[in-house]
Amino acid sequence: MAVLEAMSHGLPVVASDSGAHPETVGLSSRSSLFAPGDWRQAGDLLSQLCLDEEKRVSYGAELQTIQRSTFSIDSQVAQTDRVYQEVLR
């Protein structure tokens, strides 16, 4: 949820390529995902964003657009309900 919250505010996100991150941040054409446990790659991605304001801003804006179009409250409720319905079958 923290990643989706950051996306909703247009913040650039660096995250591991695991869990739900490929399904959230990974939807961006510029996603900053690193292999789990690869702290050097994580550091490189953070460094690139720190040094490039245009990249930070445009990546954050893209994440915000993805969050608002794909992960709205209504969409989240429907997707969560779908998962619960599948589990109950």
Secondary structure as the mmCIF struct_conf table of DSSP 4:
data_model
#
loop_
_struct_conf.conf_type_id
_struct_conf.id
_struct_conf.beg_label_comp_id
_struct_conf.beg_label_asym_id
_struct_conf.beg_label_seq_id
_struct_conf.end_label_comp_id
_struct_conf.end_label_asym_id
_struct_conf.end_label_seq_id
HELX_RH_AL_P HELX_RH_AL_P1 ALA A 2 SER A 8
TURN_TY1_P TURN_TY1_P1 HIS A 9 GLY A 10
STRN STRN1 VAL A 14 SER A 16
BEND BEND1 ASP A 17 SER A 18
TURN_TY1_P TURN_TY1_P2 GLY A 19 ALA A 20
HELX_RH_3T_P HELX_RH_3T_P1 HIS A 21 GLU A 23
TURN_TY1_P TURN_TY1_P3 THR A 24 THR A 24
HELX_RH_3T_P HELX_RH_3T_P2 VAL A 25 LEU A 27
BEND BEND2 SER A 28 SER A 28
TURN_TY1_P TURN_TY1_P4 SER A 29 ARG A 30
STRN STRN2 SER A 32 PHE A 34
TURN_TY1_P TURN_TY1_P5 PRO A 36 GLY A 37
HELX_RH_AL_P HELX_RH_AL_P2 TRP A 39 LEU A 51
HELX_RH_AL_P HELX_RH_AL_P3 GLU A 53 THR A 70
BEND BEND3 PHE A 71 PHE A 71
HELX_RH_AL_P HELX_RH_AL_P4 ILE A 73 LEU A 88
#
